[in-house]
């Protein structure tokens, strides 16, 4: 060890005989001397820190008390010149400071020119004084914080459908959303539009998801900066339905078997509608039935109105909600046949005697003028079909329908319905003599009761 120290001492002594070494030693000694003198004779110093970040915190300020928030400001960073002890600020960096905006007397919306307070970013005490701040002020725009509900719509510019299909109104979920932000901006917003930019060619229902949205006012797009919405993604349902034009049809009701239905025609307005279905149910369908027309209700100037009813999920794109059916009544005439009493009773059970209490009816017939002119009482059949009111009870009266028929005239029909009253009794065993002046038909009904003229002739 002693030899090692002796070697170092010898080498150090020899180094003073080298000019370069002497210069290096002199420089080191000078720097150390300068540091010692500076610290002792000049303990404080100045330092300029560039790009100190600006901090705006309104919590607990007059702005917050008045429900205001920062909309924008024109300074992000400042340069700060500080003075302090060398030992305190010598190694200080800009990131260790913050330029907090001094918010005072901000009580309403608008722009304010405010100053800065330079602080330690970690909240510790400042060991320096601020000599200057560049820039020295900041312009801050304040506005009242507001919320508003706006409708959500969809924009699908690149969606098309196959031929024969229809794209219905696109539905967004949620359909209404609450937006928040500066009142001036919020007040101008009328709707939020979700953008679906995918290129789609559809023949069925489709659901898309999008987080691309735009705010609109009445005059155009609203800047969404500083505006918050609670949803990050929207569901967009694109309903696609099969579409087809269907001819409207109706059915005549209570038509006698002999009647020529082609002889009576109604003009429908509209005559067709365009319908959509949520599936392919319309693929083989060409007509749509609107309802029934009772032939007995048809007069020479009849007009009937029908509601257009569609199953759930179907839509009527034509816009017509009713259909009018008007009788084409060219060359039709009406005639009343008064006090007709030749009413027959058919299909009566054998255990009952049926008595006709109504003496006559006066049916009204409608048809082509030539046929109406030819028809006589002998061409008209009046019948009561007892089978239509079974079961019967003896001792009861029944009000029953009288069928008015013209079998020889297949283009003539009866206007209205006609009723008659019958009496039902238990059948009585009777002996019929050959010279009896009163004869009964197969139903047990006295012919003279049904046809008074016959009784009068027999009496004579």
C-alpha positions as CSV (number, residue, x, y, z in Angstrom):
1,X,0.0,0.0,0.0
2,X,2.8,2.4,0.9
3,X,4.5,1.6,-2.4
4,X,1.2,2.4,-4.3
5,X,0.8,5.8,-2.6
6,X,4.5,6.6,-3.4
7,X,3.9,5.7,-7.0
8,X,0.9,8.1,-7.2
9,X,2.9,10.9,-5.6
10,X,5.8,10.5,-8.0
11,X,3.4,10.5,-11.1
12,X,1.5,13.5,-9.8
13,X,4.8,15.4,-9.3
14,X,6.0,14.6,-12.7
15,X,2.7,15.8,-14.3
16,X,3.6,19.4,-13.4
17,X,6.5,19.2,-15.8
18,X,3.9,18.7,-18.7
19,X,2.4,22.0,-20.0
20,X,-0.9,20.4,-21.2
21,X,-1.5,18.8,-17.8
22,X,-0.8,22.2,-16.1
23,X,-3.5,23.8,-18.3
24,X,-6.1,21.2,-17.5
25,X,-5.5,21.5,-13.8
26,X,-5.7,25.3,-14.0
27,X,-9.1,25.1,-15.8
28,X,-10.6,22.8,-13.2
29,X,-9.3,24.9,-10.3
30,X,-10.8,28.0,-12.0
31,X,-14.2,26.5,-12.4
32,X,-14.3,25.3,-8.8
33,X,-13.2,28.7,-7.7
34,X,-15.9,30.4,-9.8
35,X,-18.6,28.1,-8.3
36,X,-17.5,28.8,-4.8
37,X,-17.4,32.5,-5.3
38,X,-20.8,32.6,-7.2
39,X,-22.6,30.6,-4.5
40,X,-21.2,32.7,-1.7
41,X,-21.2,36.1,-3.4
42,X,-24.3,35.7,-5.7
43,X,-26.7,33.1,-4.1
44,X,-29.8,34.1,-6.3
45,X,-30.2,33.9,-10.0
46,X,-32.6,34.3,-12.9
47,X,-33.9,31.5,-15.1
48,X,-36.3,31.5,-18.1
49,X,-38.4,28.4,-18.5
50,X,-40.2,27.9,-21.8
51,X,-43.5,26.1,-22.6
52,X,-44.9,26.0,-19.1
53,X,-48.4,24.4,-19.6
54,X,-51.5,26.5,-19.0
55,X,-54.0,25.1,-16.5
56,X,-57.7,26.2,-16.2
57,X,-59.6,25.0,-13.2
58,X,-62.9,26.6,-12.6
59,X,-63.9,24.5,-9.5
60,X,-64.8,26.8,-6.6
61,X,-64.7,29.9,-8.8
62,X,-67.4,32.5,-9.7
63,X,-67.7,30.8,-13.1
64,X,-68.6,27.5,-11.6
65,X,-71.1,29.2,-9.2
66,X,-72.8,30.6,-12.3
67,X,-73.0,27.3,-14.1
68,X,-70.4,28.4,-16.6
69,X,-67.8,26.3,-18.4
70,X,-64.7,27.0,-20.5
71,X,-65.6,26.9,-24.2
72,X,-62.2,27.9,-25.6
73,X,-59.0,29.8,-24.8
74,X,-56.2,31.2,-27.0
75,X,-53.0,30.2,-25.0
76,X,-51.8,26.7,-24.3
77,X,-48.2,27.4,-23.0
78,X,-46.3,30.4,-21.6
79,X,-42.6,31.3,-21.1
80,X,-41.8,32.2,-17.5
81,X,-38.8,34.2,-16.1
82,X,-38.2,33.4,-12.4
83,X,-35.7,34.5,-9.7
84,X,-34.5,32.3,-6.9
85,X,-31.7,30.6,-5.1
86,X,-29.4,28.8,-7.4
87,X,-29.8,25.7,-5.3
88,X,-33.6,25.9,-5.7
89,X,-34.1,26.8,-9.3
90,X,-30.9,25.7,-10.9
91,X,-32.3,22.3,-12.0
92,X,-36.0,23.4,-12.3
93,X,-37.7,22.3,-15.5
94,X,-40.8,23.8,-17.3
95,X,-42.8,20.6,-16.7
96,X,-42.5,21.1,-13.0
97,X,-44.5,24.3,-13.2
98,X,-48.0,25.2,-14.3
99,X,-49.5,28.5,-15.3
100,X,-52.9,28.5,-13.6
101,X,-55.4,31.0,-14.9
102,X,-56.8,33.4,-12.3
103,X,-60.6,33.3,-12.6
104,X,-62.2,36.2,-10.8
105,X,-65.5,38.1,-11.4
106,X,-66.6,35.7,-14.2
107,X,-70.4,35.7,-13.6
108,X,-71.9,35.5,-17.1
109,X,-71.2,34.0,-20.5
110,X,-68.7,35.8,-22.7
111,X,-64.9,36.3,-23.4
112,X,-62.7,37.4,-20.5
113,X,-59.0,38.5,-20.5
114,X,-57.4,36.8,-17.5
115,X,-54.0,36.6,-15.9
116,X,-51.8,33.7,-14.7
117,X,-50.5,32.5,-11.4
118,X,-47.3,30.4,-11.7
119,X,-47.2,27.4,-9.3
120,X,-45.4,24.2,-8.7
121,X,-47.2,21.4,-10.6
122,X,-47.1,19.1,-7.6
123,X,-48.7,21.8,-5.4
124,X,-45.6,22.4,-3.3
125,X,-44.5,25.9,-2.1
126,X,-42.8,28.1,-4.6
127,X,-39.1,28.9,-3.8
128,X,-38.9,31.6,-6.4
129,X,-40.4,34.8,-7.6
130,X,-41.9,35.4,-11.0
131,X,-40.3,38.2,-12.9
132,X,-42.3,37.9,-16.1
133,X,-44.8,35.7,-18.0
134,X,-45.0,35.7,-21.8
135,X,-47.8,36.1,-22.9
136,X,-49.0,37.8,-19.8
137,X,-52.7,37.2,-20.3
138,X,-55.1,34.7,-21.8
139,X,-58.5,35.2,-23.5
140,X,-61.0,32.6,-22.2
141,X,-64.5,32.2,-23.6
142,X,-67.1,31.1,-21.0
143,X,-70.6,29.9,-21.6
144,X,-73.4,28.5,-19.5
145,X,-73.5,24.7,-19.3
146,X,-76.7,23.3,-20.8
147,X,-78.4,20.0,-21.7
148,X,-81.0,19.3,-24.3
149,X,-82.8,16.3,-25.8
150,X,-82.6,16.0,-29.6
151,X,-84.0,13.4,-32.0
152,X,-81.6,10.9,-33.6
153,X,-81.9,10.3,-37.3
154,X,-79.8,8.2,-39.7
155,X,-78.0,9.0,-43.0
156,X,-77.6,6.0,-45.2
157,X,-76.5,7.4,-48.6
158,X,-75.0,4.2,-49.9
159,X,-77.9,1.8,-49.1
160,X,-80.0,0.6,-52.0
161,X,-82.6,-2.2,-52.3
162,X,-83.4,-4.9,-54.9
163,X,-86.1,-4.3,-57.5
164,X,-89.5,-5.0,-56.0
165,X,-88.5,-4.0,-52.5
166,X,-89.0,-0.9,-50.4
167,X,-86.7,0.7,-47.8
168,X,-88.8,2.0,-45.0
169,X,-87.9,4.8,-42.5
170,X,-84.6,3.9,-40.9
171,X,-84.8,3.6,-37.1
172,X,-82.0,4.6,-34.7
173,X,-81.6,3.4,-31.1
174,X,-81.7,5.5,-29.1
175,X,-84.1,7.6,-31.0
176,X,-83.7,10.6,-28.7
177,X,-80.5,11.6,-26.9
178,X,-79.5,14.2,-24.3
179,X,-76.5,16.3,-25.3
180,X,-74.5,18.6,-23.0
181,X,-72.2,21.5,-23.6
182,X,-72.1,25.3,-24.0
183,X,-75.5,26.8,-24.1
184,X,-75.0,28.8,-27.3
185,X,-74.0,25.6,-29.1
186,X,-76.6,23.4,-27.5
187,X,-79.5,25.9,-28.3
188,X,-78.7,25.7,-32.0
189,X,-78.7,21.9,-32.3
190,X,-81.9,20.5,-33.9
191,X,-80.9,16.9,-34.4
192,X,-78.1,14.3,-34.3
193,X,-77.6,12.3,-37.5
194,X,-75.9,8.9,-37.4
195,X,-73.9,8.2,-40.5
196,X,-73.8,4.7,-42.0
197,X,-71.4,4.9,-44.9
198,X,-71.3,1.2,-45.8
199,X,-72.3,0.3,-49.4
200,X,-75.3,-2.1,-49.1
201,X,-77.7,-3.6,-51.6
202,X,-80.5,-5.2,-49.6
203,X,-83.5,-7.5,-50.0
204,X,-84.1,-8.0,-46.3
205,X,-84.1,-6.3,-42.9
206,X,-80.6,-5.1,-41.9
207,X,-79.0,-3.8,-38.7
208,X,-75.9,-1.6,-38.6
209,X,-73.8,0.0,-35.8
210,X,-72.1,3.3,-36.1
211,X,-70.2,5.8,-33.9
212,X,-70.0,8.4,-36.7
213,X,-72.4,11.2,-36.0
214,X,-73.0,14.8,-36.9
215,X,-75.0,17.6,-35.2
216,X,-77.2,19.8,-37.3
217,X,-79.0,23.1,-36.8
218,X,-81.6,24.6,-39.1
219,X,-78.9,26.2,-41.1
220,X,-76.3,23.4,-41.3
221,X,-73.6,21.4,-39.4
222,X,-72.9,22.4,-35.8
223,X,-69.3,22.1,-34.5
224,X,-69.4,19.3,-31.9
225,X,-66.3,20.5,-30.0
226,X,-67.1,20.8,-26.3
227,X,-70.4,18.9,-26.8
228,X,-70.8,15.6,-24.9
229,X,-73.1,12.7,-25.7
230,X,-73.7,9.7,-23.5
231,X,-73.6,7.1,-26.3
232,X,-70.5,6.0,-28.2
233,X,-72.3,3.8,-30.7
234,X,-75.7,3.8,-32.2
235,X,-77.9,0.9,-33.5
236,X,-79.4,1.6,-36.9
237,X,-82.2,-0.6,-38.2
238,X,-82.9,-0.5,-41.9
239,X,-86.3,-2.1,-42.6
240,X,-86.6,-3.6,-46.1
241,X,-89.9,-4.9,-47.3
242,X,-91.3,-6.7,-50.4
243,X,-93.4,-4.2,-52.4
244,X,-96.3,-5.0,-54.8
245,X,-99.3,-3.3,-56.4
246,X,-102.4,-5.4,-55.7
247,X,-105.8,-5.1,-57.4
248,X,-108.7,-4.6,-55.0
249,X,-111.6,-7.0,-55.0
250,X,-114.9,-7.6,-53.2
251,X,-117.4,-10.4,-52.8
252,X,-121.2,-10.2,-53.4
253,X,-123.1,-11.8,-50.5
254,X,-126.5,-13.4,-50.2
255,X,-126.6,-14.0,-53.9
256,X,-129.2,-16.5,-55.2
257,X,-127.7,-19.5,-57.0
258,X,-129.2,-18.6,-60.3
259,X,-128.1,-15.0,-60.3
260,X,-125.6,-13.8,-62.9
261,X,-123.0,-11.9,-60.9
262,X,-121.3,-10.6,-64.0
263,X,-124.4,-8.5,-64.7
264,X,-123.7,-6.3,-61.7
265,X,-120.5,-4.4,-61.4
266,X,-119.0,-1.8,-59.0
267,X,-116.4,0.7,-59.8
268,X,-113.7,0.8,-57.1
269,X,-111.8,4.0,-56.3
270,X,-108.9,3.4,-55.9
271,X,-108.9,0.2,-57.9
272,X,-105.5,-0.9,-56.5
273,X,-103.0,-0.2,-53.8
274,X,-99.2,-0.6,-53.3
275,X,-98.5,-2.8,-50.3
276,X,-95.4,-3.9,-48.5
277,X,-94.9,-7.0,-46.4
278,X,-92.1,-7.8,-43.9
279,X,-91.5,-11.1,-45.6
280,X,-92.1,-12.7,-49.0
281,X,-95.8,-13.2,-48.4
282,X,-96.7,-11.0,-51.4
283,X,-94.7,-13.1,-53.8
284,X,-97.6,-15.0,-55.2
285,X,-100.4,-12.5,-54.3
286,X,-102.0,-10.3,-57.0
287,X,-105.2,-9.1,-55.3
288,X,-106.4,-7.7,-52.0
289,X,-109.9,-8.4,-50.7
290,X,-111.6,-5.3,-49.2
291,X,-114.9,-6.9,-48.0
292,X,-118.4,-8.0,-48.8
293,X,-121.4,-6.3,-50.5
294,X,-124.8,-7.7,-49.5
295,X,-126.8,-7.9,-52.7
296,X,-130.0,-7.1,-50.7
297,X,-128.5,-3.7,-49.8
298,X,-127.7,-2.7,-53.4
299,X,-130.0,0.0,-54.8
300,X,-129.8,1.7,-58.2
301,X,-127.5,4.4,-56.9
302,X,-125.6,2.5,-54.2
303,X,-122.2,3.5,-53.0
304,X,-120.3,1.5,-50.4
305,X,-117.2,2.6,-48.4
306,X,-114.6,0.1,-47.1
307,X,-111.7,0.6,-44.7
308,X,-108.4,-0.8,-46.1
309,X,-107.2,-3.1,-43.4
310,X,-103.8,-4.8,-43.5
311,X,-102.2,-7.3,-41.2
312,X,-99.6,-6.3,-38.6
313,X,-96.3,-5.5,-40.3
314,X,-97.8,-4.6,-43.7
315,X,-97.9,-1.1,-45.0
316,X,-100.1,0.7,-47.5
317,X,-97.8,3.0,-49.5
318,X,-100.6,4.4,-51.6
319,X,-101.9,6.6,-48.8
320,X,-105.5,5.7,-49.4
321,X,-107.2,4.5,-46.2
322,X,-110.7,3.8,-47.7
323,X,-112.1,2.4,-50.9
324,X,-115.4,3.6,-52.5
325,X,-117.5,1.0,-54.5
326,X,-120.0,2.7,-56.7
327,X,-122.6,0.7,-58.7
328,X,-122.5,1.1,-62.4
329,X,-126.2,1.6,-62.8
330,X,-126.8,2.1,-66.5
331,X,-130.3,1.0,-67.7
332,X,-131.4,-0.2,-64.3
333,X,-135.0,0.2,-63.0
334,X,-136.8,-0.4,-59.8
335,X,-140.3,-1.8,-59.3
336,X,-142.4,-2.5,-56.2
337,X,-144.8,-5.5,-56.2
338,X,-147.4,-4.6,-53.6
339,X,-149.3,-7.0,-51.3
340,X,-148.0,-10.3,-52.5
341,X,-149.4,-13.1,-50.4
342,X,-148.3,-16.3,-52.2
343,X,-145.7,-17.1,-49.5
344,X,-144.6,-20.8,-49.5
345,X,-143.2,-22.6,-46.4
346,X,-140.6,-25.2,-47.2
347,X,-138.5,-27.7,-45.1
348,X,-141.0,-27.7,-42.2
349,X,-140.6,-30.6,-39.7
350,X,-143.6,-33.0,-39.9
351,X,-144.3,-32.9,-36.2
352,X,-145.3,-29.3,-36.3
353,X,-148.2,-27.3,-37.9
354,X,-146.9,-24.0,-39.2
355,X,-149.3,-21.1,-39.6
356,X,-148.4,-18.0,-41.4
357,X,-149.4,-14.9,-39.4
358,X,-148.2,-12.3,-41.9
359,X,-150.7,-11.8,-44.7
360,X,-148.5,-10.2,-47.4
361,X,-145.3,-8.4,-48.3
362,X,-144.4,-5.8,-51.0
363,X,-141.0,-6.7,-52.4
364,X,-138.9,-4.2,-54.5
365,X,-137.0,-5.6,-57.5
366,X,-134.1,-4.1,-59.3
367,X,-132.7,-5.1,-62.7
368,X,-132.4,-4.2,-66.4
369,X,-135.3,-2.1,-67.6
370,X,-136.4,-4.8,-70.1
371,X,-136.6,-7.5,-67.5
372,X,-138.4,-5.4,-64.9
373,X,-141.0,-4.4,-67.5
374,X,-141.7,-8.1,-68.2
375,X,-141.8,-9.5,-64.7
376,X,-145.3,-10.2,-63.1
377,X,-146.3,-11.6,-59.7
378,X,-146.3,-15.1,-61.3
379,X,-142.5,-14.8,-61.9
380,X,-141.8,-14.1,-58.2
381,X,-141.3,-16.8,-55.7
382,X,-141.8,-16.0,-52.0
383,X,-140.6,-18.7,-49.6
384,X,-139.8,-19.3,-46.0
385,X,-137.2,-21.9,-45.3
386,X,-138.0,-23.3,-41.9
387,X,-134.7,-25.2,-41.7
388,X,-132.9,-21.9,-41.2
389,X,-134.5,-21.4,-37.8
390,X,-134.4,-24.9,-36.3
391,X,-134.9,-26.1,-33.7
392,X,-138.5,-25.1,-33.2
393,X,-140.7,-25.1,-30.1
394,X,-144.5,-25.6,-30.2
395,X,-146.6,-22.7,-29.1
396,X,-144.0,-20.1,-30.2
397,X,-144.1,-17.4,-32.8
398,X,-141.1,-16.7,-35.0
399,X,-140.1,-13.8,-37.1
400,X,-138.4,-15.3,-40.2
401,X,-136.8,-14.1,-43.4
402,X,-138.9,-14.4,-46.6
403,X,-136.7,-15.2,-49.6
404,X,-137.8,-13.3,-52.7
405,X,-136.6,-15.1,-55.9
406,X,-137.0,-14.6,-59.6
407,X,-135.5,-17.8,-61.0
408,X,-136.4,-16.9,-64.6
409,X,-134.6,-13.6,-64.5
410,X,-130.9,-14.0,-63.6
411,X,-130.1,-10.3,-63.7
412,X,-132.8,-9.2,-61.3
413,X,-132.4,-9.0,-57.5
414,X,-134.4,-8.0,-54.5
415,X,-133.8,-4.7,-52.6
416,X,-134.0,-5.1,-48.9
417,X,-135.0,-7.9,-46.6
418,X,-138.6,-9.0,-45.8
419,X,-139.8,-10.7,-42.7
420,X,-142.9,-12.7,-41.8
421,X,-144.3,-14.1,-38.6
422,X,-145.1,-17.8,-38.3
423,X,-146.9,-19.7,-35.5
424,X,-145.6,-23.2,-34.6
425,X,-148.0,-25.8,-33.0
426,X,-147.9,-29.5,-32.4
427,X,-149.2,-31.3,-35.5
428,X,-152.8,-32.6,-35.1
429,X,-154.1,-35.8,-36.7
430,X,-157.0,-34.8,-39.0
431,X,-159.4,-36.7,-41.3
432,X,-159.7,-35.0,-44.6
433,X,-163.1,-35.7,-46.4
434,X,-163.4,-35.6,-50.1
435,X,-166.0,-32.8,-50.0
436,X,-164.3,-30.7,-47.5
437,X,-164.2,-27.1,-48.5
438,X,-161.0,-26.5,-46.7
439,X,-157.8,-28.3,-47.9
440,X,-154.4,-28.4,-46.4
441,X,-151.1,-28.6,-48.3
442,X,-148.2,-30.9,-47.3
443,X,-147.1,-28.5,-44.6
444,X,-150.4,-28.7,-42.8
445,X,-151.2,-25.0,-43.6
446,X,-154.6,-24.1,-44.8
447,X,-154.4,-23.0,-48.5
448,X,-157.2,-20.6,-47.9
449,X,-155.1,-18.8,-45.2
450,X,-152.2,-18.4,-47.6
451,X,-154.3,-17.6,-50.6
452,X,-157.6,-15.8,-49.7
453,X,-158.6,-15.8,-53.3
454,X,-158.7,-19.6,-53.4
455,X,-161.0,-19.7,-50.4
456,X,-163.4,-17.2,-52.0
457,X,-163.5,-19.3,-55.2
458,X,-164.2,-22.5,-53.2
459,X,-167.0,-20.8,-51.3
460,X,-168.7,-19.9,-54.5
